[in-house]
Amino acid sequence: MEKEYNISINITPKAFEGLARQGMLCHQGICELCDDALAAALPGEKARVCVALAPDSDKNYLNIAVADWGCGMELAALTNALQLGSAPLSNDRLNEHGYGLNNALACLSGGTGDWCIYTRSQPGPYFKVSGPFDLNMTVKMTESIDLPEGLNLQWPDPSTVIHVRVPMAIARTLQRQGNRKLSDLVTLRMWLIEHLGVAYRGYLELDPVTLEPSAKIAVTVSQSSLLVPPIPVPMMMGRTEKLEVELGGQVVPVTYVHGTLDKSKQEHLVQGSKARFYYQCSQPTQGIDIRLGKRVIATAQLGEVWHREDGSPLCRHNSYNDFVGELILPELPRGVLATLNNKTGIDRNDPDWDVVFEALADFPPQKNAAALSEDELKKKWMKILKAANPEDDVTSEISVWPTGTRVDVVDKGANGKCDIYELKTRKAEPQDLYQLRMYWDGLVLEGIQPTRGILLTAKYNDAIREMAEQMNSLPTPNLPDGTPSEPYRFLLATHQEKELSV
């Protein structure tokens, strides 16, 4: 006969339903469970976490399990974890507000749904407790884990498994609002991987000392498994500020990296595919990430950090769409730089955040960062050209056509050399080549014969290369005296090829 233990819970079913109405999204609930899983890692061992997805017999539901291979829980620890507002038994910052189990289970189950926890702290039987929540709950001892069909874990013999039957309406909050009709698990997995790759990039990146990640996180759908990659801020023209602030009576080093959204990186950020939730060059996603230790605790922070002269928060505006960055803080004791109870953002009632953000006041976000970045790119390229050929006349001041359109960069040198450049911080697009042709034709009509037209860009594809070759065979305008001008000579080059760092 299975052993059973009755435990008392300090939260009523009605209060538990109230937790479910606090507005947490599906990925935020899953991250609460992953925080516990990472905090449970055994000393000296790499954390392993698996998030498994499987369909339910009712198409309106989805089964999700989060498993870890850490220290597990004894009966006392399990009882403590299920209490509302209980202090965790470890000092890990990931358990800042307790274990977060109540928040996560309420969020994912909808408040009244089914869930189940299996856990053990040593080889042998598991403690098992099943929801919904009640004031008195039964913990059973069981020799094996019985999960719904299709929920497959990446590795055998886990220490803790938490299974939740999630209403599909909640599961779809993994996606942005315009996409919330999708329900196939492969698509949902890609959204989830993006969330996990951003939140836990510090754990998934290679440690500079060990040259290994601190954790592995796998997401399974049936027998298919994908490891979550670290997802960095897709940034170019980045600048790093090394600052120091006083927090909790000690001087804390702070690193602030800021720059311009790199759209070419953004398109391949998640398993080779484009990011779809974060870094969208939009008002909701503009701003910086905040990383505390190895955990990203907030994204898209703008008015939360910077204020206008009258003290009001800086308003979101399309002119900030290209602004991205990351504020990196070291691991700090619990109670310093607090987050909200459900870790969906920072707690602005904590005065420590004011100290940090005051240090960032000298580095306000740039408006129209992409345009500024292209100006900086031009300056860097002109400097490189001038260093290579000091006798050349390198300028960005030449205009063509009656509209006064400026050529990005012109390099005039000996033997009639007149190379013209179109520079882009992003990947090449068809209109960029036509911009070069407009420069070329405008110069010819003024009696200046270009020698080469070079599109210098982050990257280009085969279609752009073929387009450039076809344009080279097109007829050119005559010079002002009626004589034919030289054929087009359009070329493509990347920043990497020209050692032009951005």
N, C-alpha and C positions, 0 to 999 in steps of 0.2 A: 504493500500500500504506500502511495506517495505521502511524504511528509508535507504537512501544511502548517502555515503560520498566519495568524490574523494580525494585521497591523492597522493602526488608526491613522487617518489622514486629516490634516488640519485645514482642508479646503472642501467646501460643499460642492455638489454637482452644479448648483446655480452659479457659484463664484467661478467655477471652472469654465462654464459657458461664457461668463463675462470676459475671461481672459481671451477667449476665441474671437471676441469682437473688438480687439484693440488694433486691428488693421494690419497685422503682420502678413507678409506675402509668403508663398510656399518656400521659396529659397531661403528666406530668413529663418523659418522654422527648421529647415534642414541644416542650416549653418549652426543653429543652436546645438543640434545633436552632434554635428561634426566637431564643434568646440569641445564638447565633453569627451568625444572619442580621441581627439588629439591630446587633451590634457591627461588622458589615462595612459599615455605611452609609458612603457617601462623605462627606467633610467638607463641611458646608454644605448637604447634601441630606437630604430627608426619607426615612427608611427605609421600604422597601416589602417586605412579606413576604406570601407566599401559602401557605396550607396547603390542599392539594387532597386530596379523598377520592374513592375510586372502588371499586366492587366488584371482586372477583377471580373468575376462572373457577371457583375452588373456594370454595364458600360459607363455608368455615371460615377464610377469609383476607380481609383488607382491604388495599387499596393506599393508602398515604399518601405524599405528596410535600411537602417544605418548600422553597420557592424564595425567593431574594432577588435584589435588583438592586444589590448593593453592590460591593465592591472585588474579589471573587473571589479565587482562589488560584493562585499559580504552583506548579510541580511541587514545589519545596522546601517551600513552606508546606503543600501537601496531604500530603506525606510526613510532615511534622512533626505535622500534625493527627491522623494515624492512629496515632501512637505513644502508648502508655500512659504517662500522667503527664508528657507533654511540656509545656514552658513555651510559652505562646502567644507569637506574634510581636508582639502589641499589648498595651497596658496597660489595655485596656478591662476594667472590673469584671465585665462579663458573661462574660468568659473567665477567671474567677477561678481555676479548677482546670484550665486548658488549654481545649481546644475543646469538651470534653464529648462529642465524637463517639462515642467508644467506649461511654460510658455510654448514650447515646441509641440507638445502633445495637443494642447488646446488649439493652436494655430492649424496644425495639420489635420486633425480629426474633425474640425468644425465645432468642437466643444462637447459633442455627445456621441462621437463615433468610437469605433473599436481601435484598440491598440494593445500591444503586448511587449513586455520586456523580458529578455533572457539574460542572465549574467552569472558569472562565477569568477572567483578570485584565485582559483587553483584548479588543476585538472580534476575532472569528476562531474557530478551532476550540476545542473543549473538551477538557480532560483528563477521562478517564472511568476510574473504578475500581469494580469490582463485588465484592460479598461472596458467600458467607461469608468471614470473616477467615481468613487463613493467614499463616504466617511470611514467605512470599514472595508478593507480589501484583503484578499487571501493571496498569500505567496505560497506557491507549490514548489516542490523539488521534482525535477524531471531529468532523465538521462540524456535526452536529445532535444534538438531544436526543430519544431514543426512549423515551417513557414508555408504560406500559400504557394500553389504551383506557379513556377516561373520565376520566383525570387531566388536568384542564384548569387552566392557570395564568391568573391574573387579568390579567397584563400580558405582552407579548412580550419576547423576548431577555433572559432572566435571566442573572445572573452565576454563580449556584450553584444547583443543584437536588439535593436528597437524596431519593431514593425508597426506601421500605422496604415489604416485603411483611409485613404484620402479622397474626399469628394473631388470629382474632376473639375468643378468650378474653382476649387482652391488650387489644384495642381496647375491649372492654366495660368495662374498668376506668376508662374516662372517666366512668362512671356510679357512683352510690352502689350499695352491694352489693345492696340490695333490688330494683334495676332492671337487673341485669346480664344478663337474658335478651334484652333488646332488641338489634336488630341493624340496623334500617333506618338508612341514612346520614343522612337528614334529622334524625332524632332524635339520632343521635350528634353531628352537627354542632352542635346547640344546646347539648349538654353541653360540647363543646370550646370554643365561643364563650364560655361562662360562665367556663371556666378561663382562657382567654387574656385576657378582659376584666378579670378580677381581677388576674392576674399582671402585666399590662402597662398598668394604668390610667394610670400616670404618663407613658407614652409616647403614649397615645391621648387623654388630656385635652388641652384647649387650653392651649398655653403662654401664661403671663400676659404675655409680652413680644411674641411674634409673633402671638398669637391663632390659632395653628394647632397641630395635634398634631405631635409629633415623629416619629410613625410611622403608617403605615396597615397593617393586617393584614386580609387577606381570607381567607375560608374557602369553598372551592368544592366543590360536589357536581355533577358533570357540568357543564352549562352555567349552573347556578344559582350565583350568588356573593353572599355577604353580608359586609359590612365589620364587623369586631369593634368594638363600642362600648366606651368605658371604663366599667367597672362599679365604682361607688363603694361604700363601706360604707353600707348602708341605715340611716341613723341619725337619730334625733330627739333633742331636748333635749341637743344636743352642747355640750361644754365644751372649750375649747382651753387647754392648758398649754404655755407657752413656757419651755423649760429649756436649760441649758448643761451639758455634761459635758466632761471632759478625756480625749481619746483620741489616742494616738500623739504626745503632746507638744503638742497644739494644742487650743484650746477649740472645741468643736463645738456648734452650735445644734441642738436637738432639739424637734420639735413633737409633742405627744401630744394627740389628739382622742378623747374618750370620751363615750359616751351610751347611749341605749336603742335597741334594735332597732325600726326603723320597719316594721311588717308591711305597711302599705299600699304603701310603696316597694318592699319585697321582692317583692311580687306582680307588679311590672311592671319588674323590674330587667334582664331579659335580652331584648332585642328586643321589649319590651312584654309579655313573659311572666314568670312567677315564677321566681326563682332556685331551683334544685333541688339544688345541691351545697353551696353556702356559705350562711351566715346563716339556718339552718333553725330557730332557736329551740330548739336541742337541745343536749345535753351535748357531743357531738363537735364542734359548730360554735361553741360559745360562746367568747368571748375576743376578742383584738385581732389585727389584721393588723400585720405589720412591713414597712415599705417602706424600702429602701435605694436612694437616688437615685430613679430612676423605676420600679424593679422591686420588686414585692411578693415577698419571699423567704420569708415564713411567714404562715400564717393560723391562726385559732383558738388563739391563745397565751394560756394562763391560768396553769397551774402552772409553765410554763416561765419565767414572768416574776415571779409573786408567790409568797411563801412564808408559812407560818404561823409563829407565835411560836417553835415548836420547830425551825424551820429546814427543815421538810419542805415539799414543793411544795403549793400550794393545790389542794385536790381539786375535781374537777368535780362540780357539783351542780345540780339543776334550778333552784335559786334564782338561778343565774347565766345562765339561758338567754337573757334579754333583754339581757345585757351585751355591747356591741360597742365597737370603737374602732380607731384606727389610730395606730401609732407611726411618724413620718416622720423619717428620717435623711437627711442630705445625701449626695451621692456622695462616697465616701471612697476613699483609696488601697487597692489590693489588700493584704491581710494585716491590715487593721484591720476588726474585726467580721466574722470569717470565717463562712462558711456550710459546711454539710456538702459532701462531695465531689460529691454528685449534686444539690446545691442544693435538696433537699427540706425543708430546715429550717436553723436556725441551729446553729452549732457551740458548744455550751455549754462546751467545753474552752478556748475563747478567753476570757481574763479581761476583755477589753474589754466583753463583754456584761454582766458583773457590774456594771461601772461604770454602764452605761446603765440596767439594771434597778433598781439602788439608787436612781436618781433618780426612778423611778416608784413607789417604796415609799410615798411620801406620798399616792399616789392609788390606793388599792386598789379593786378592782372592787366595785360595789354589788350586794348581793343584792336580788332582786325589783325590778329596775330599773324595770320597767313600772309597778308600783304607785307607786313613788316619783315617777315622771315624771307620773302623773296627779295626784298631790298638788301637784306643782310647777305643773302646768297650772291647777289650781283657784286657787292663790295668784295666779298671773299674771292670770287672768280677774277675780278679785275686785278686784285692784288697778286694772284697767282700768275696771270698773264704778264703783268708788268715785271714780275720777278724773273720770269723766263726770258723775256725780251725787253730789256730796259729801254731800248731805242724806239720801241713801238709807241704809237699814240692810242692808248686804251681809254675809251670814254663811254659814258651812258647818256651823253648830252645831244646826240644826233637825232633829229626828228625828220619824218617823211610825210608826204601827202599834205594837202591844205589843212587837214585836221590837226597837224602837228603831233602825230603819233610818234612816240619815242621808241627807238630800237633799244632793246635791253642792254646789250653791250656791243660795241664796235671796236675791233682790233685792227688798226692800220699800221702797215710796216713797209719794209723795202720790197722792191720789184712788184709794186701794184697790189700788195696784199691788202685785202679788205674783208676780214672775216666778221660775220655778224652772228650774234647768239640770241636765242630765246631761252630763258632759264625758268625752270619750274621746280618747286619743292616737292610736288607730287609726281605720280606716274604720268606718262605722256598721253595726251588726248588728241584726236584729229584736228581740232581747231588750233592747236599749238603749231602744227606744220603750216597751216594756212596763215597764221600770224607771221611766220618766217617768210612766207612767199610775199605777203603784203610789204614787209620790210624791203625785201629784195627788189620787187617791182618799183617801189617808191624811190629807192636809191638810183636804179637804172634810169628812171624818168628824169632824174636830176643830173644825169651824166656821170654817176658814180657806179663803177662795175664791181659788185661783190665777187669775192673769190670762193667763199664757202658760206653756207648757212647752216648753223649747227644748233640742234635742239638738245639742250643739256638738261636732263631730267632724272628723277629718282629711278625710274625703270621704264621700259617700253616692251610691248608685245610684238609678235610676228606681224599682226595686221598693220601696226604703225610702221614697221620696217618696210613692208610691201608698199604702203601708201607713199612713203618717201621715195622709193625707187620709181614708182609710176609718175610722181610729180617731177622727177628729174628729166623725164622725157617730154614734158609739156613745153609748148612754145613760150619763149620769153619776149617781153616788149622790146621795141627798138630804142636805142639811145636817142637823145634829143635831135641829133643831126641826121637821123634816119638810118644809120648803120645798125646791123644786127648786133645784139648783145650776146654775151657768152651764155652757154646753157646753164640751167640750174645745177647746183651741186649741194643738195641738201643731205646732211649727215645726222646721225643720232649718236649720243654719248650719254653715259650715266655718271652720276656723282662719284660712284666707286671707281669707275675707270679713270676719271680725272683726279682722283684722290681729293675730292671736294667734300669734306666732312660736313654733315648737317645734323 
